[in-house]
Amino acid sequence: YAERGHSSLFVFCVKELKYPESSAFRLVSALKITTELPEVESKIEEGTLSISTVAQVQSYCQAQKRENHLEINSVEKKKILQKNLDY
């Protein structure tokens, strides 16, 4: 995205790829988990996990950090995914 002159991946998705803002937000949120849990990417590709579901988990974790000052690490994120999905 930076090579194409965009300030963020979100802006790139909206301006250049023409994604609706809500879809771009979900995509970027889901990508954040894939940096911590690379196996999530293959689960999305297989159809075992949806981008929306992964983005919801990421949003939940960010809200916990913001509102409760609770950092949810990658092990805990994986447990949340396993508990709520066929991960």
Contacts in CASP RR format, 6 or more apart in sequence:
PFRMAT RR
TARGET T0000
AUTHOR 0000-0000-0000
METHOD contacts of the structure
MODEL  1
YAERGHSSLFVFCVKELKYPESSAFRLVSALKITTELPEVESKIEEGTLS
ISTVAQVQSYCQAQKRENHLEINSVEKKKILQKNLDY
1 8 0 8 1.000
1 9 0 8 1.000
1 11 0 8 1.000
1 12 0 8 1.000
1 16 0 8 1.000
4 12 0 8 1.000
4 16 0 8 1.000
6 12 0 8 1.000
6 15 0 8 1.000
6 16 0 8 1.000
8 28 0 8 1.000
9 28 0 8 1.000
9 31 0 8 1.000
10 24 0 8 1.000
10 25 0 8 1.000
10 28 0 8 1.000
13 19 0 8 1.000
13 23 0 8 1.000
13 24 0 8 1.000
13 27 0 8 1.000
13 28 0 8 1.000
14 20 0 8 1.000
14 21 0 8 1.000
14 24 0 8 1.000
17 24 0 8 1.000
19 27 0 8 1.000
25 55 0 8 1.000
26 51 0 8 1.000
26 52 0 8 1.000
26 55 0 8 1.000
27 51 0 8 1.000
27 55 0 8 1.000
29 54 0 8 1.000
29 55 0 8 1.000
29 58 0 8 1.000
29 59 0 8 1.000
30 40 0 8 1.000
30 44 0 8 1.000
30 51 0 8 1.000
30 54 0 8 1.000
30 55 0 8 1.000
30 58 0 8 1.000
32 58 0 8 1.000
33 40 0 8 1.000
33 54 0 8 1.000
33 57 0 8 1.000
33 58 0 8 1.000
33 77 0 8 1.000
34 40 0 8 1.000
34 41 0 8 1.000
34 44 0 8 1.000
34 54 0 8 1.000
36 74 0 8 1.000
36 77 0 8 1.000
37 74 0 8 1.000
37 77 0 8 1.000
37 78 0 8 1.000
37 81 0 8 1.000
40 49 0 8 1.000
40 54 0 8 1.000
40 81 0 8 1.000
43 49 0 8 1.000
43 87 0 8 1.000
44 50 0 8 1.000
44 51 0 8 1.000
44 54 0 8 1.000
48 85 0 8 1.000
48 86 0 8 1.000
48 87 0 8 1.000
49 81 0 8 1.000
49 85 0 8 1.000
49 87 0 8 1.000
53 81 0 8 1.000
53 84 0 8 1.000
53 85 0 8 1.000
54 81 0 8 1.000
57 77 0 8 1.000
57 80 0 8 1.000
57 81 0 8 1.000
57 84 0 8 1.000
58 77 0 8 1.000
60 80 0 8 1.000
61 72 0 8 1.000
61 77 0 8 1.000
61 80 0 8 1.000
64 70 0 8 1.000
64 71 0 8 1.000
64 72 0 8 1.000
65 71 0 8 1.000
65 72 0 8 1.000
72 80 0 8 1.000
78 87 0 8 1.000
81 87 0 8 1.000
END
